[in-house]
Amino acid sequence: MSDRYCVFGNPVGHSKSPAIHALFARQTGEDLVYEARLAPLDGFAAAVRDFAAGGGRGANVTVPFKEEAFRLCDTLSARARLAGAVNTLSFADGRIAGDNTDGAGLVRDLMENLRTPLAGRRVLLLGAGGAARGALGPLLEQAPAALVVANRTAARADALVRPFTALYPQTRLTGGGFDALADLAGGAFDVVVNATSASLAGEAPPLPADAFAPGALAYDMMYGQGDTAFLALARRLGAARLADGLGMLVGQAAEAFFVWRGVRPATLPVLAALRAA
Ligand code: NDP
């Protein structure tokens, strides 16, 4: 019988993860099935335990359960601990191991698919919610020269960066409100990542006119048809390159597949298949 995996979310019907993992399985010859499972808002832990008891080998976790998944795990990877959230569960010997592959998926999309080096560059991360928190450690691992976290609620950005400053002394790391961007903290940015959910409401975080350095990449974690509000603003402000978050989604899935199967699937053909669909 094929090994069983799933993604838990609420809602989860829109999830592209079953399609992505089916393409990975076909590409690598791994024998597995992967389904979407709706967990009740007050029944996530029971749904996970039920799936594991029924022979499930692992699961992804999406909105709104990533922090609850963090609390449910018996063991945590270092990157899950730093992120304070879990998107990848592995079940073995009656225990639950938690990992977080979101930030690795973003960095892989930036560096490999979009050929955007981060070392020595100036990076702006907009937002201080779960997605920003998951991305911060993996971005800092690449040793950018400066990383500014800017958020609508300044105190959240401040609190987010504080535990990371001592861990990554090679990067000038600062956090604040959007108004702190007015002086661009010392220059325009080479990479601007939108990790706010403003695009969901058709809004863009306020950016200064000179936010983008020559050749800069504007990256929205959100994805969908056409430009998001953030990408449309970035285009108007002269960002040289634009990308949405579909590559991050495929990247985090590839990293989860590697955690479970020890095989790293190629992401570009899967990304191309999703875009074509
Ligand atoms: P959270 O709810 O945890 O955080 C939301 C963030 O957006 C907060 O920083 C919030 O600021 C900010 N925000 C919300 N509305 C506005 C607005 N109108 N203007 C400016 N800032 C705003 O969400 P997540 O971190 O989980 O998700 C953020 C985005 O990332 C979503 O669009 C999600 O779809 C996407 N995502 C994509 C992934 C992928 O694989 N491509 C993976 C994970 C997330 P404040 O603190 O002031 O409230």
Residues whose N, C-alpha, C, O or C-beta is under 5 A from the ligand:
A	BS01	NDP	G127 A128 G129 G130 A131 A132 N151 R152 T153 R156 A195 T196 S197 A198 E203 P205 M221 M222 G245 L246 M248 L249
